[in-house]
Amino acid sequence: MFRDFKTGGYNLEKTNVEGKRFIYLVLLMTIAYTSATIQGHNIKRKGIQNYVVRVK
């Protein structure tokens, strides 16, 4: 999750936001990350795909 929030995906350090906007951005990213994790878990559980991985 740490890598996803940094340079691996969401690129948080290049947003240059601070204060309440930063908190709202982190909250939104957390919701998006949680949703993606749950969807990946459901796909794996249903056997649709054996291994779920980030597209490069």
C-alpha positions as CSV (number, residue, x, y, z in Angstrom):
1,M,0.0,0.0,0.0
2,F,2.8,2.4,0.8
3,R,4.4,2.0,-2.7
4,D,1.0,2.4,-4.3
5,F,0.5,5.7,-2.5
6,K,3.9,6.9,-3.4
7,T,5.6,6.5,-6.8
8,G,3.9,3.1,-7.6
9,G,0.5,4.4,-8.5
10,Y,-1.2,7.4,-7.0
11,N,2.0,9.5,-6.9
12,L,1.0,11.3,-3.7
13,E,4.2,13.3,-3.3
14,K,3.7,15.2,-6.6
15,T,0.3,16.6,-5.7
16,N,1.7,19.5,-3.7
17,V,-1.5,19.8,-1.7
18,E,-1.6,20.5,2.1
19,G,-4.0,21.0,4.9
20,K,-7.6,19.8,4.5
21,R,-7.2,19.1,0.8
22,F,-4.4,16.7,1.6
23,I,-6.5,14.9,4.2
24,Y,-9.4,14.7,1.7
25,L,-7.1,13.4,-1.0
26,V,-5.7,10.7,1.3
27,L,-9.2,9.7,2.3
28,L,-10.3,9.4,-1.3
29,M,-7.2,7.4,-2.2
30,T,-7.9,5.1,0.8
31,I,-11.4,4.5,-0.4
32,A,-10.2,3.8,-3.9
33,Y,-7.5,1.4,-2.7
34,T,-9.9,-0.4,-0.4
35,S,-12.4,-0.8,-3.3
36,A,-9.7,-2.2,-5.6
37,T,-8.5,-4.6,-2.9
38,I,-12.0,-5.9,-2.3
39,Q,-12.7,-6.3,-6.0
40,G,-9.4,-8.2,-6.4
41,H,-10.2,-10.5,-3.5
42,N,-13.7,-11.2,-5.0
43,I,-12.2,-12.0,-8.4
44,K,-9.7,-14.4,-6.8
45,R,-12.3,-16.0,-4.6
46,K,-14.6,-16.7,-7.6
47,G,-11.8,-18.2,-9.5
48,I,-12.2,-15.9,-12.5
49,Q,-8.5,-15.2,-12.4
50,N,-5.8,-17.2,-10.4
51,Y,-3.5,-14.2,-9.8
52,V,-4.5,-10.6,-9.7
53,V,-1.6,-8.1,-10.4
54,R,-1.2,-4.5,-11.3
55,V,-0.9,-3.8,-15.0
56,K,2.5,-2.5,-15.9
